[in-house]
Amino acid sequence: CEEKQTEVIPSLSTLMGDVNGDGKVSAFDARIVLQFAAEIKEMDEHQFKLADINEDGKITAFDARRILQIAANS
């Protein structure tokens, strides 16, 4: 019997704030953004665009706070 391996390819979310690509904005997304702002975690270009809520070209704690507010209102 041949063992089959599968790879899950995350969808490219277009939902602003959905940094982890799971289709919803959550506190986990805000955590990722904070980690990036603190230079603990890296993001690719697509994630950067989704995380930059105020579209100022920077990822800061403000973006994380706004993502958290969006998640709380969802």
Predicted model as a PDB file, atoms N, CA, C, CB and O in Angstrom, pLDDT in the B-factor column:
MODEL        1                                                                  
ATOM      1  N   CYS A   1       0.838  -1.170   0.000  1.00 61.00           N  
ATOM      2  CA  CYS A   1       0.000   0.000   0.000  1.00 61.00           C  
ATOM      3  C   CYS A   1       0.892   1.246   0.000  1.00 61.00           C  
ATOM      4  CB  CYS A   1      -0.958  -0.009   1.216  1.00 61.00           C  
ATOM      5  O   CYS A   1       1.801   1.376   0.820  1.00 61.00           O  
ATOM      6  N   GLU A   2       0.625   2.117  -0.895  1.00 65.00           N  
ATOM      7  CA  GLU A   2       1.421   3.326  -1.043  1.00 65.00           C  
ATOM      8  C   GLU A   2       0.898   4.418  -0.110  1.00 65.00           C  
ATOM      9  CB  GLU A   2       1.404   3.810  -2.507  1.00 65.00           C  
ATOM     10  O   GLU A   2      -0.296   4.716  -0.088  1.00 65.00           O  
ATOM     11  N   GLU A   3       1.816   5.008   0.659  1.00 68.00           N  
ATOM     12  CA  GLU A   3       1.405   6.068   1.568  1.00 68.00           C  
ATOM     13  C   GLU A   3       1.324   7.388   0.808  1.00 68.00           C  
ATOM     14  CB  GLU A   3       2.383   6.182   2.761  1.00 68.00           C  
ATOM     15  O   GLU A   3       2.233   7.746   0.059  1.00 68.00           O  
ATOM     16  N   LYS A   4       0.246   8.088   1.009  1.00 60.00           N  
ATOM     17  CA  LYS A   4      -0.006   9.328   0.292  1.00 60.00           C  
ATOM     18  C   LYS A   4       0.236  10.514   1.220  1.00 60.00           C  
ATOM     19  CB  LYS A   4      -1.445   9.357  -0.267  1.00 60.00           C  
ATOM     20  O   LYS A   4      -0.280  10.544   2.337  1.00 60.00           O  
ATOM     21  N   GLN A   5       1.022  11.492   0.761  1.00 59.00           N  
ATOM     22  CA  GLN A   5       1.255  12.686   1.543  1.00 59.00           C  
ATOM     23  C   GLN A   5       0.543  13.850   0.876  1.00 59.00           C  
ATOM     24  CB  GLN A   5       2.766  12.970   1.695  1.00 59.00           C  
ATOM     25  O   GLN A   5       0.568  13.995  -0.346  1.00 59.00           O  
ATOM     26  N   THR A   6      -0.083  14.665   1.687  1.00 52.00           N  
ATOM     27  CA  THR A   6      -0.761  15.837   1.156  1.00 52.00           C  
ATOM     28  C   THR A   6      -0.188  17.080   1.816  1.00 52.00           C  
ATOM     29  CB  THR A   6      -2.292  15.747   1.381  1.00 52.00           C  
ATOM     30  O   THR A   6       0.280  17.049   2.954  1.00 52.00           O  
ATOM     31  N   GLU A   7      -0.236  18.153   1.081  1.00 51.00           N  
ATOM     32  CA  GLU A   7       0.235  19.432   1.597  1.00 51.00           C  
ATOM     33  C   GLU A   7      -0.912  20.422   1.533  1.00 51.00           C  
ATOM     34  CB  GLU A   7       1.469  19.951   0.797  1.00 51.00           C  
ATOM     35  O   GLU A   7      -1.556  20.576   0.495  1.00 51.00           O  
ATOM     36  N   VAL A   8      -1.160  21.085   2.640  1.00 47.00           N  
ATOM     37  CA  VAL A   8      -2.210  22.084   2.685  1.00 47.00           C  
ATOM     38  C   VAL A   8      -1.611  23.420   2.268  1.00 47.00           C  
ATOM     39  CB  VAL A   8      -2.852  22.169   4.101  1.00 47.00           C  
ATOM     40  O   VAL A   8      -0.654  23.902   2.873  1.00 47.00           O  
ATOM     41  N   ILE A   9      -2.181  24.003   1.239  1.00 48.00           N  
ATOM     42  CA  ILE A   9      -1.723  25.299   0.763  1.00 48.00           C  
ATOM     43  C   ILE A   9      -2.728  26.339   1.242  1.00 48.00           C  
ATOM     44  CB  ILE A   9      -1.568  25.323  -0.803  1.00 48.00           C  
ATOM     45  O   ILE A   9      -3.896  26.295   0.854  1.00 48.00           O  
ATOM     46  N   PRO A  10      -2.283  27.280   2.089  1.00 54.00           N  
ATOM     47  CA  PRO A  10      -3.227  28.260   2.607  1.00 54.00           C  
ATOM     48  C   PRO A  10      -3.770  29.158   1.504  1.00 54.00           C  
ATOM     49  CB  PRO A  10      -2.568  29.101   3.681  1.00 54.00           C  
ATOM     50  O   PRO A  10      -3.065  29.497   0.554  1.00 54.00           O  
ATOM     51  N   SER A  11      -5.034  29.535   1.648  1.00 53.00           N  
ATOM     52  CA  SER A  11      -5.622  30.429   0.666  1.00 53.00           C  
ATOM     53  C   SER A  11      -5.051  31.827   0.860  1.00 53.00           C  
ATOM     54  CB  SER A  11      -7.167  30.440   0.779  1.00 53.00           C  
ATOM     55  O   SER A  11      -4.647  32.205   1.960  1.00 53.00           O  
ATOM     56  N   LEU A  12      -5.027  32.566  -0.203  1.00 72.00           N  
ATOM     57  CA  LEU A  12      -4.573  33.945  -0.111  1.00 72.00           C  
ATOM     58  C   LEU A  12      -5.771  34.821   0.232  1.00 72.00           C  
ATOM     59  CB  LEU A  12      -3.896  34.410  -1.440  1.00 72.00           C  
ATOM     60  O   LEU A  12      -6.510  35.268  -0.645  1.00 72.00           O  
ATOM     61  N   SER A  13      -5.938  35.047   1.498  1.00 81.00           N  
ATOM     62  CA  SER A  13      -7.062  35.841   1.974  1.00 81.00           C  
ATOM     63  C   SER A  13      -6.962  37.261   1.448  1.00 81.00           C  
ATOM     64  CB  SER A  13      -7.116  35.842   3.505  1.00 81.00           C  
ATOM     65  O   SER A  13      -5.866  37.781   1.242  1.00 81.00           O  
ATOM     66  N   THR A  14      -8.097  37.877   1.235  1.00 89.00           N  
ATOM     67  CA  THR A  14      -8.143  39.284   0.861  1.00 89.00           C  
ATOM     68  C   THR A  14      -8.791  40.107   1.962  1.00 89.00           C  
ATOM     69  CB  THR A  14      -8.902  39.468  -0.454  1.00 89.00           C  
ATOM     70  O   THR A  14      -9.028  41.303   1.788  1.00 89.00           O  
ATOM     71  N   LEU A  15      -9.076  39.481   3.084  1.00 93.00           N  
ATOM     72  CA  LEU A  15      -9.730  40.127   4.210  1.00 93.00           C  
ATOM     73  C   LEU A  15      -8.689  40.892   5.030  1.00 93.00           C  
ATOM     74  CB  LEU A  15     -10.471  39.085   5.091  1.00 93.00           C  
ATOM     75  O   LEU A  15      -7.803  40.293   5.640  1.00 93.00           O  
ATOM     76  N   MET A  16      -8.808  42.215   5.036  1.00 95.00           N  
ATOM     77  CA  MET A  16      -7.855  43.036   5.792  1.00 95.00           C  
ATOM     78  C   MET A  16      -7.832  42.590   7.252  1.00 95.00           C  
ATOM     79  CB  MET A  16      -8.221  44.544   5.692  1.00 95.00           C  
ATOM     80  O   MET A  16      -8.876  42.471   7.892  1.00 95.00           O  
ATOM     81  N   GLY A  17      -6.637  42.348   7.764  1.00 96.00           N  
ATOM     82  CA  GLY A  17      -6.469  41.908   9.141  1.00 96.00           C  
ATOM     83  C   GLY A  17      -6.328  40.413   9.295  1.00 96.00           C  
ATOM     84  O   GLY A  17      -5.876  39.942  10.339  1.00 96.00           O  
ATOM     85  N   ASP A  18      -6.708  39.646   8.271  1.00 96.00           N  
ATOM     86  CA  ASP A  18      -6.620  38.180   8.330  1.00 96.00           C  
ATOM     87  C   ASP A  18      -5.210  37.749   7.930  1.00 96.00           C  
ATOM     88  CB  ASP A  18      -7.689  37.511   7.396  1.00 96.00           C  
ATOM     89  O   ASP A  18      -4.993  37.227   6.836  1.00 96.00           O  
ATOM     90  N   VAL A  19      -4.278  37.971   8.812  1.00 94.00           N  
ATOM     91  CA  VAL A  19      -2.861  37.745   8.520  1.00 94.00           C  
ATOM     92  C   VAL A  19      -2.523  36.260   8.401  1.00 94.00           C  
ATOM     93  CB  VAL A  19      -2.001  38.379   9.600  1.00 94.00           C  
ATOM     94  O   VAL A  19      -1.648  35.891   7.617  1.00 94.00           O  
ATOM     95  N   ASN A  20      -3.198  35.407   9.164  1.00 93.00           N  
ATOM     96  CA  ASN A  20      -2.883  33.976   9.109  1.00 93.00           C  
ATOM     97  C   ASN A  20      -3.669  33.233   8.032  1.00 93.00           C  
ATOM     98  CB  ASN A  20      -3.154  33.341  10.453  1.00 93.00           C  
ATOM     99  O   ASN A  20      -3.474  32.032   7.847  1.00 93.00           O  
ATOM    100  N   GLY A  21      -4.551  33.927   7.321  1.00 91.00           N  
ATOM    101  CA  GLY A  21      -5.239  33.342   6.174  1.00 91.00           C  
ATOM    102  C   GLY A  21      -6.299  32.314   6.492  1.00 91.00           C  
ATOM    103  O   GLY A  21      -6.593  31.461   5.656  1.00 91.00           O  
ATOM    104  N   ASP A  22      -6.892  32.370   7.697  1.00 92.00           N  
ATOM    105  CA  ASP A  22      -7.907  31.376   8.046  1.00 92.00           C  
ATOM    106  C   ASP A  22      -9.334  31.829   7.723  1.00 92.00           C  
ATOM    107  CB  ASP A  22      -7.806  31.046   9.514  1.00 92.00           C  
ATOM    108  O   ASP A  22     -10.298  31.143   8.060  1.00 92.00           O  
ATOM    109  N   GLY A  23      -9.464  32.992   7.067  1.00 92.00           N  
ATOM    110  CA  GLY A  23     -10.781  33.445   6.642  1.00 92.00           C  
ATOM    111  C   GLY A  23     -11.527  34.304   7.643  1.00 92.00           C  
ATOM    112  O   GLY A  23     -12.676  34.678   7.406  1.00 92.00           O  
ATOM    113  N   LYS A  24     -10.882  34.625   8.771  1.00 95.00           N  
ATOM    114  CA  LYS A  24     -11.522  35.480   9.765  1.00 95.00           C  
ATOM    115  C   LYS A  24     -10.455  36.332  10.453  1.00 95.00           C  
ATOM    116  CB  LYS A  24     -12.313  34.631  10.807  1.00 95.00           C  
ATOM    117  O   LYS A  24      -9.279  35.971  10.501  1.00 95.00           O  
ATOM    118  N   VAL A  25     -10.896  37.462  10.978  1.00 96.00           N  
ATOM    119  CA  VAL A  25     -10.008  38.345  11.725  1.00 96.00           C  
ATOM    120  C   VAL A  25     -10.176  38.014  13.200  1.00 96.00           C  
ATOM    121  CB  VAL A  25     -10.315  39.862  11.437  1.00 96.00           C  
ATOM    122  O   VAL A  25     -11.286  38.040  13.732  1.00 96.00           O  
ATOM    123  N   SER A  26      -9.062  37.703  13.853  1.00 96.00           N  
ATOM    124  CA  SER A  26      -9.131  37.266  15.247  1.00 96.00           C  
ATOM    125  C   SER A  26      -7.992  37.867  16.066  1.00 96.00           C  
ATOM    126  CB  SER A  26      -9.090  35.734  15.330  1.00 96.00           C  
ATOM    127  O   SER A  26      -7.095  38.523  15.536  1.00 96.00           O  
ATOM    128  N   ALA A  27      -8.058  37.624  17.369  1.00 97.00           N  
ATOM    129  CA  ALA A  27      -6.996  38.071  18.267  1.00 97.00           C  
ATOM    130  C   ALA A  27      -5.671  37.422  17.889  1.00 97.00           C  
ATOM    131  CB  ALA A  27      -7.350  37.748  19.727  1.00 97.00           C  
ATOM    132  O   ALA A  27      -4.611  38.003  18.125  1.00 97.00           O  
ATOM    133  N   PHE A  28      -5.713  36.239  17.311  1.00 96.00           N  
ATOM    134  CA  PHE A  28      -4.483  35.573  16.881  1.00 96.00           C  
ATOM    135  C   PHE A  28      -3.792  36.382  15.781  1.00 96.00           C  
ATOM    136  CB  PHE A  28      -4.786  34.141  16.384  1.00 96.00           C  
ATOM    137  O   PHE A  28      -2.565  36.476  15.759  1.00 96.00           O  
ATOM    138  N   ASP A  29      -4.573  36.963  14.871  1.00 96.00           N  
ATOM    139  CA  ASP A  29      -3.996  37.822  13.835  1.00 96.00           C  
ATOM    140  C   ASP A  29      -3.317  39.034  14.468  1.00 96.00           C  
ATOM    141  CB  ASP A  29      -5.086  38.278  12.836  1.00 96.00           C  
ATOM    142  O   ASP A  29      -2.220  39.417  14.061  1.00 96.00           O  
ATOM    143  N   ALA A  30      -3.966  39.637  15.464  1.00 97.00           N  
ATOM    144  CA  ALA A  30      -3.386  40.789  16.157  1.00 97.00           C  
ATOM    145  C   ALA A  30      -2.071  40.399  16.835  1.00 97.00           C  
ATOM    146  CB  ALA A  30      -4.379  41.352  17.200  1.00 97.00           C  
ATOM    147  O   ALA A  30      -1.116  41.176  16.847  1.00 97.00           O  
ATOM    148  N   ARG A  31      -2.033  39.208  17.389  1.00 96.00           N  
ATOM    149  CA  ARG A  31      -0.806  38.718  18.042  1.00 96.00           C  
ATOM    150  C   ARG A  31       0.329  38.593  17.028  1.00 96.00           C  
ATOM    151  CB  ARG A  31      -1.060  37.350  18.728  1.00 96.00           C  
ATOM    152  O   ARG A  31       1.460  38.987  17.312  1.00 96.00           O  
ATOM    153  N   ILE A  32       0.039  38.055  15.867  1.00 95.00           N  
ATOM    154  CA  ILE A  32       1.054  37.918  14.818  1.00 95.00           C  
ATOM    155  C   ILE A  32       1.588  39.291  14.426  1.00 95.00           C  
ATOM    156  CB  ILE A  32       0.472  37.191  13.579  1.00 95.00           C  
ATOM    157  O   ILE A  32       2.794  39.471  14.258  1.00 95.00           O  
ATOM    158  N   VAL A  33       0.688  40.251  14.283  1.00 96.00           N  
ATOM    159  CA  VAL A  33       1.087  41.608  13.894  1.00 96.00           C  
ATOM    160  C   VAL A  33       1.971  42.240  14.969  1.00 96.00           C  
ATOM    161  CB  VAL A  33      -0.157  42.488  13.643  1.00 96.00           C  
ATOM    162  O   VAL A  33       2.969  42.887  14.652  1.00 96.00           O  
ATOM    163  N   LEU A  34       1.609  42.057  16.230  1.00 96.00           N  
ATOM    164  CA  LEU A  34       2.449  42.575  17.316  1.00 96.00           C  
ATOM    165  C   LEU A  34       3.836  41.940  17.296  1.00 96.00           C  
ATOM    166  CB  LEU A  34       1.780  42.323  18.673  1.00 96.00           C  
ATOM    167  O   LEU A  34       4.841  42.621  17.504  1.00 96.00           O  
ATOM    168  N   GLN A  35       3.883  40.645  17.047  1.00 96.00           N  
ATOM    169  CA  GLN A  35       5.172  39.955  16.984  1.00 96.00           C  
ATOM    170  C   GLN A  35       6.013  40.481  15.831  1.00 96.00           C  
ATOM    171  CB  GLN A  35       4.966  38.443  16.838  1.00 96.00           C  
ATOM    172  O   GLN A  35       7.232  40.598  15.955  1.00 96.00           O  
ATOM    173  N   PHE A  36       5.373  40.800  14.714  1.00 96.00           N  
ATOM    174  CA  PHE A  36       6.104  41.367  13.596  1.00 96.00           C  
ATOM    175  C   PHE A  36       6.603  42.769  13.944  1.00 96.00           C  
ATOM    176  CB  PHE A  36       5.222  41.404  12.340  1.00 96.00           C  
ATOM    177  O   PHE A  36       7.749  43.111  13.652  1.00 96.00           O  
ATOM    178  N   ALA A  37       5.751  43.573  14.565  1.00 95.00           N  
ATOM    179  CA  ALA A  37       6.134  44.938  14.949  1.00 95.00           C  
ATOM    180  C   ALA A  37       7.314  44.921  15.917  1.00 95.00           C  
ATOM    181  CB  ALA A  37       4.940  45.674  15.585  1.00 95.00           C  
ATOM    182  O   ALA A  37       8.152  45.822  15.898  1.00 95.00           O  
ATOM    183  N   ALA A  38       7.375  43.886  16.769  1.00 94.00           N  
ATOM    184  CA  ALA A  38       8.466  43.742  17.730  1.00 94.00           C  
ATOM    185  C   ALA A  38       9.664  43.010  17.140  1.00 94.00           C  
ATOM    186  CB  ALA A  38       7.978  43.012  18.959  1.00 94.00           C  
ATOM    187  O   ALA A  38      10.623  42.711  17.852  1.00 94.00           O  
ATOM    188  N   GLU A  39       9.613  42.721  15.846  1.00 94.00           N  
ATOM    189  CA  GLU A  39      10.681  42.033  15.114  1.00 94.00           C  
ATOM    190  C   GLU A  39      10.969  40.633  15.651  1.00 94.00           C  
ATOM    191  CB  GLU A  39      11.944  42.855  15.164  1.00 94.00           C  
ATOM    192  O   GLU A  39      12.111  40.175  15.645  1.00 94.00           O  
ATOM    193  N   ILE A  40       9.912  39.962  16.115  1.00 94.00           N  
ATOM    194  CA  ILE A  40      10.014  38.585  16.592  1.00 94.00           C  
ATOM    195  C   ILE A  40       9.626  37.612  15.485  1.00 94.00           C  
ATOM    196  CB  ILE A  40       9.123  38.371  17.829  1.00 94.00           C  
ATOM    197  O   ILE A  40      10.136  36.493  15.432  1.00 94.00           O  
ATOM    198  N   LYS A  41       8.732  38.033  14.609  1.00 92.00           N  
ATOM    199  CA  LYS A  41       8.185  37.191  13.553  1.00 92.00           C  
ATOM    200  C   LYS A  41       8.351  37.904  12.218  1.00 92.00           C  
ATOM    201  CB  LYS A  41       6.690  36.854  13.821  1.00 92.00           C  
ATOM    202  O   LYS A  41       8.406  39.133  12.163  1.00 92.00           O  
ATOM    203  N   GLU A  42       8.430  37.124  11.142  1.00 93.00           N  
ATOM    204  CA  GLU A  42       8.523  37.685   9.802  1.00 93.00           C  
ATOM    205  C   GLU A  42       7.212  37.477   9.062  1.00 93.00           C  
ATOM    206  CB  GLU A  42       9.690  37.052   9.022  1.00 93.00           C  
ATOM    207  O   GLU A  42       6.448  36.565   9.378  1.00 93.00           O  
ATOM    208  N   MET A  43       6.957  38.330   8.074  1.00 93.00           N  
ATOM    209  CA  MET A  43       5.766  38.229   7.231  1.00 93.00           C  
ATOM    210  C   MET A  43       6.191  38.273   5.781  1.00 93.00           C  
ATOM    211  CB  MET A  43       4.753  39.364   7.542  1.00 93.00           C  
ATOM    212  O   MET A  43       7.223  38.847   5.432  1.00 93.00           O  
ATOM    213  N   ASP A  44       5.372  37.654   4.937  1.00 93.00           N  
ATOM    214  CA  ASP A  44       5.603  37.819   3.508  1.00 93.00           C  
ATOM    215  C   ASP A  44       4.869  39.082   3.039  1.00 93.00           C  
ATOM    216  CB  ASP A  44       5.124  36.556   2.710  1.00 93.00           C  
ATOM    217  O   ASP A  44       4.154  39.713   3.818  1.00 93.00           O  
ATOM    218  N   GLU A  45       5.044  39.439   1.796  1.00 93.00           N  
ATOM    219  CA  GLU A  45       4.471  40.673   1.261  1.00 93.00           C  
ATOM    220  C   GLU A  45       2.944  40.703   1.362  1.00 93.00           C  
ATOM    221  CB  GLU A  45       4.889  40.849  -0.187  1.00 93.00           C  
ATOM    222  O   GLU A  45       2.355  41.735   1.685  1.00 93.00           O  
ATOM    223  N   HIS A  46       2.311  39.560   1.084  1.00 93.00           N  
ATOM    224  CA  HIS A  46       0.851  39.490   1.142  1.00 93.00           C  
ATOM    225  C   HIS A  46       0.352  39.718   2.572  1.00 93.00           C  
ATOM    226  CB  HIS A  46       0.357  38.128   0.617  1.00 93.00           C  
ATOM    227  O   HIS A  46      -0.593  40.478   2.788  1.00 93.00           O  
ATOM    228  N   GLN A  47       0.986  39.061   3.543  1.00 94.00           N  
ATOM    229  CA  GLN A  47       0.602  39.243   4.937  1.00 94.00           C  
ATOM    230  C   GLN A  47       0.802  40.697   5.357  1.00 94.00           C  
ATOM    231  CB  GLN A  47       1.413  38.303   5.848  1.00 94.00           C  
ATOM    232  O   GLN A  47      -0.021  41.260   6.080  1.00 94.00           O  
ATOM    233  N   PHE A  48       1.894  41.298   4.903  1.00 96.00           N  
ATOM    234  CA  PHE A  48       2.179  42.689   5.243  1.00 96.00           C  
ATOM    235  C   PHE A  48       1.038  43.591   4.783  1.00 96.00           C  
ATOM    236  CB  PHE A  48       3.509  43.142   4.609  1.00 96.00           C  
ATOM    237  O   PHE A  48       0.595  44.463   5.530  1.00 96.00           O  
ATOM    238  N   LYS A  49       0.564  43.384   3.565  1.00 95.00           N  
ATOM    239  CA  LYS A  49      -0.540  44.199   3.041  1.00 95.00           C  
ATOM    240  C   LYS A  49      -1.804  44.024   3.873  1.00 95.00           C  
ATOM    241  CB  LYS A  49      -0.825  43.835   1.580  1.00 95.00           C  
ATOM    242  O   LYS A  49      -2.516  44.996   4.127  1.00 95.00           O  
ATOM    243  N   LEU A  50      -2.090  42.796   4.300  1.00 96.00           N  
ATOM    244  CA  LEU A  50      -3.286  42.533   5.109  1.00 96.00           C  
ATOM    245  C   LEU A  50      -3.150  43.091   6.526  1.00 96.00           C  
ATOM    246  CB  LEU A  50      -3.558  41.031   5.170  1.00 96.00           C  
ATOM    247  O   LEU A  50      -4.148  43.436   7.157  1.00 96.00           O  
ATOM    248  N   ALA A  51      -1.923  43.179   7.021  1.00 96.00           N  
ATOM    249  CA  ALA A  51      -1.677  43.655   8.380  1.00 96.00           C  
ATOM    250  C   ALA A  51      -1.634  45.177   8.477  1.00 96.00           C  
ATOM    251  CB  ALA A  51      -0.382  43.083   8.894  1.00 96.00           C  
ATOM    252  O   ALA A  51      -1.898  45.743   9.538  1.00 96.00           O  
ATOM    253  N   ASP A  52      -1.304  45.835   7.377  1.00 97.00           N  
ATOM    254  CA  ASP A  52      -1.159  47.298   7.375  1.00 97.00           C  
ATOM    255  C   ASP A  52      -2.540  47.953   7.268  1.00 97.00           C  
ATOM    256  CB  ASP A  52      -0.239  47.764   6.201  1.00 97.00           C  
ATOM    257  O   ASP A  52      -2.914  48.471   6.216  1.00 97.00           O  
ATOM    258  N   ILE A  53      -3.274  47.920   8.355  1.00 96.00           N  
ATOM    259  CA  ILE A  53      -4.670  48.363   8.387  1.00 96.00           C  
ATOM    260  C   ILE A  53      -4.834  49.821   7.970  1.00 96.00           C  
ATOM    261  CB  ILE A  53      -5.240  48.168   9.777  1.00 96.00           C  
ATOM    262  O   ILE A  53      -5.762  50.153   7.232  1.00 96.00           O  
ATOM    263  N   ASN A  54      -3.944  50.691   8.433  1.00 95.00           N  
ATOM    264  CA  ASN A  54      -4.071  52.106   8.081  1.00 95.00           C  
ATOM    265  C   ASN A  54      -3.322  52.472   6.797  1.00 95.00           C  
ATOM    266  CB  ASN A  54      -3.564  52.960   9.220  1.00 95.00           C  
ATOM    267  O   ASN A  54      -3.275  53.637   6.404  1.00 95.00           O  
ATOM    268  N   GLU A  55      -2.746  51.472   6.160  1.00 96.00           N  
ATOM    269  CA  GLU A  55      -2.075  51.607   4.859  1.00 96.00           C  
ATOM    270  C   GLU A  55      -1.034  52.729   4.834  1.00 96.00           C  
ATOM    271  CB  GLU A  55      -3.105  51.856   3.776  1.00 96.00           C  
ATOM    272  O   GLU A  55      -0.970  53.518   3.892  1.00 96.00           O  
ATOM    273  N   ASP A  56      -0.216  52.778   5.902  1.00 97.00           N  
ATOM    274  CA  ASP A  56       0.846  53.774   5.954  1.00 97.00           C  
ATOM    275  C   ASP A  56       2.214  53.204   5.585  1.00 97.00           C  
ATOM    276  CB  ASP A  56       0.907  54.379   7.329  1.00 97.00           C  
ATOM    277  O   ASP A  56       3.227  53.899   5.658  1.00 97.00           O  
ATOM    278  N   GLY A  57       2.232  51.923   5.188  1.00 97.00           N  
ATOM    279  CA  GLY A  57       3.474  51.285   4.783  1.00 97.00           C  
ATOM    280  C   GLY A  57       4.310  50.754   5.934  1.00 97.00           C  
ATOM    281  O   GLY A  57       5.438  50.306   5.726  1.00 97.00           O  
ATOM    282  N   LYS A  58       3.767  50.800   7.152  1.00 97.00           N  
ATOM    283  CA  LYS A  58       4.459  50.305   8.340  1.00 97.00           C  
ATOM    284  C   LYS A  58       3.514  49.404   9.127  1.00 97.00           C  
ATOM    285  CB  LYS A  58       4.966  51.483   9.224  1.00 97.00           C  
ATOM    286  O   LYS A  58       2.295  49.577   9.092  1.00 97.00           O  
ATOM    287  N   ILE A  59       4.089  48.454   9.827  1.00 97.00           N  
ATOM    288  CA  ILE A  59       3.319  47.600  10.724  1.00 97.00           C  
ATOM    289  C   ILE A  59       3.688  48.002  12.145  1.00 97.00           C  
ATOM    290  CB  ILE A  59       3.599  46.068  10.462  1.00 97.00           C  
ATOM    291  O   ILE A  59       4.846  47.905  12.552  1.00 97.00           O  
ATOM    292  N   THR A  60       2.683  48.454  12.895  1.00 97.00           N  
ATOM    293  CA  THR A  60       2.918  48.929  14.257  1.00 97.00           C  
ATOM    294  C   THR A  60       1.872  48.351  15.202  1.00 97.00           C  
ATOM    295  CB  THR A  60       2.896  50.472  14.310  1.00 97.00           C  
ATOM    296  O   THR A  60       0.966  47.626  14.789  1.00 97.00           O  
ATOM    297  N   ALA A  61       2.020  48.688  16.472  1.00 96.00           N  
ATOM    298  CA  ALA A  61       1.041  48.260  17.473  1.00 96.00           C  
ATOM    299  C   ALA A  61      -0.338  48.834  17.164  1.00 96.00           C  
ATOM    300  CB  ALA A  61       1.488  48.687  18.881  1.00 96.00           C  
ATOM    301  O   ALA A  61      -1.350  48.247  17.545  1.00 96.00           O  
ATOM    302  N   PHE A  62      -0.389  49.981  16.472  1.00 97.00           N  
ATOM    303  CA  PHE A  62      -1.678  50.547  16.082  1.00 97.00           C  
ATOM    304  C   PHE A  62      -2.437  49.579  15.179  1.00 97.00           C  
ATOM    305  CB  PHE A  62      -1.481  51.898  15.372  1.00 97.00           C  
ATOM    306  O   PHE A  62      -3.640  49.378  15.347  1.00 97.00           O  
ATOM    307  N   ASP A  63      -1.724  48.974  14.211  1.00 98.00           N  
ATOM    308  CA  ASP A  63      -2.367  48.010  13.314  1.00 98.00           C  
ATOM    309  C   ASP A  63      -2.891  46.815  14.111  1.00 98.00           C  
ATOM    310  CB  ASP A  63      -1.375  47.536  12.219  1.00 98.00           C  
ATOM    311  O   ASP A  63      -4.002  46.344  13.870  1.00 98.00           O  
ATOM    312  N   ALA A  64      -2.093  46.328  15.056  1.00 97.00           N  
ATOM    313  CA  ALA A  64      -2.515  45.193  15.889  1.00 97.00           C  
ATOM    314  C   ALA A  64      -3.748  45.564  16.707  1.00 97.00           C  
ATOM    315  CB  ALA A  64      -1.367  44.744  16.826  1.00 97.00           C  
ATOM    316  O   ALA A  64      -4.678  44.768  16.829  1.00 97.00           O  
ATOM    317  N   ARG A  65      -3.755  46.772  17.266  1.00 97.00           N  
ATOM    318  CA  ARG A  65      -4.902  47.214  18.058  1.00 97.00           C  
ATOM    319  C   ARG A  65      -6.170  47.295  17.205  1.00 97.00           C  
ATOM    320  CB  ARG A  65      -4.611  48.577  18.697  1.00 97.00           C  
ATOM    321  O   ARG A  65      -7.248  46.888  17.638  1.00 97.00           O  
ATOM    322  N   ARG A  66      -6.028  47.817  16.006  1.00 97.00           N  
ATOM    323  CA  ARG A  66      -7.179  47.931  15.109  1.00 97.00           C  
ATOM    324  C   ARG A  66      -7.698  46.545  14.711  1.00 97.00           C  
ATOM    325  CB  ARG A  66      -6.801  48.742  13.849  1.00 97.00           C  
ATOM    326  O   ARG A  66      -8.909  46.335  14.633  1.00 97.00           O  
ATOM    327  N   ILE A  67      -6.791  45.608  14.461  1.00 97.00           N  
ATOM    328  CA  ILE A  67      -7.179  44.234  14.130  1.00 97.00           C  
ATOM    329  C   ILE A  67      -7.945  43.624  15.303  1.00 97.00           C  
ATOM    330  CB  ILE A  67      -5.929  43.371  13.783  1.00 97.00           C  
ATOM    331  O   ILE A  67      -8.945  42.933  15.104  1.00 97.00           O  
ATOM    332  N   LEU A  68      -7.481  43.875  16.509  1.00 96.00           N  
ATOM    333  CA  LEU A  68      -8.151  43.361  17.705  1.00 96.00           C  
ATOM    334  C   LEU A  68      -9.556  43.965  17.823  1.00 96.00           C  
ATOM    335  CB  LEU A  68      -7.316  43.674  18.977  1.00 96.00           C  
ATOM    336  O   LEU A  68     -10.496  43.269  18.208  1.00 96.00           O  
ATOM    337  N   GLN A  69      -9.703  45.243  17.499  1.00 96.00           N  
ATOM    338  CA  GLN A  69     -11.017  45.882  17.537  1.00 96.00           C  
ATOM    339  C   GLN A  69     -11.956  45.263  16.488  1.00 96.00           C  
ATOM    340  CB  GLN A  69     -10.879  47.404  17.302  1.00 96.00           C  
ATOM    341  O   GLN A  69     -13.135  45.032  16.755  1.00 96.00           O  
ATOM    342  N   ILE A  70     -11.414  45.001  15.300  1.00 95.00           N  
ATOM    343  CA  ILE A  70     -12.210  44.365  14.252  1.00 95.00           C  
ATOM    344  C   ILE A  70     -12.667  42.983  14.717  1.00 95.00           C  
ATOM    345  CB  ILE A  70     -11.400  44.257  12.935  1.00 95.00           C  
ATOM    346  O   ILE A  70     -13.825  42.611  14.532  1.00 95.00           O  
ATOM    347  N   ALA A  71     -11.751  42.228  15.318  1.00 95.00           N  
ATOM    348  CA  ALA A  71     -12.088  40.885  15.797  1.00 95.00           C  
ATOM    349  C   ALA A  71     -13.165  40.929  16.879  1.00 95.00           C  
ATOM    350  CB  ALA A  71     -10.837  40.185  16.335  1.00 95.00           C  
ATOM    351  O   ALA A  71     -14.054  40.078  16.909  1.00 95.00           O  
ATOM    352  N   ALA A  72     -13.087  41.908  17.756  1.00 95.00           N  
ATOM    353  CA  ALA A  72     -14.065  42.023  18.835  1.00 95.00           C  
ATOM    354  C   ALA A  72     -15.459  42.382  18.307  1.00 95.00           C  
ATOM    355  CB  ALA A  72     -13.606  43.072  19.844  1.00 95.00           C  
ATOM    356  O   ALA A  72     -16.465  42.028  18.921  1.00 95.00           O  
ATOM    357  N   ASN A  73     -15.517  43.072  17.188  1.00 93.00           N  
ATOM    358  CA  ASN A  73     -16.804  43.476  16.609  1.00 93.00           C  
ATOM    359  C   ASN A  73     -17.361  42.470  15.621  1.00 93.00           C  
ATOM    360  CB  ASN A  73     -16.662  44.803  15.929  1.00 93.00           C  
ATOM    361  O   ASN A  73     -18.442  42.676  15.071  1.00 93.00           O  
ATOM    362  N   SER A  74     -16.638  41.387  15.389  1.00 77.00           N  
ATOM    363  CA  SER A  74     -17.096  40.369  14.419  1.00 77.00           C  
ATOM    364  C   SER A  74     -18.107  39.440  15.030  1.00 77.00           C  
ATOM    365  CB  SER A  74     -15.923  39.560  13.889  1.00 77.00           C  
ATOM    366  O   SER A  74     -18.594  38.531  14.358  1.00 77.00           O  
TER     367      SER A  74                                                      
ENDMDL                                                                          
END                                                                             
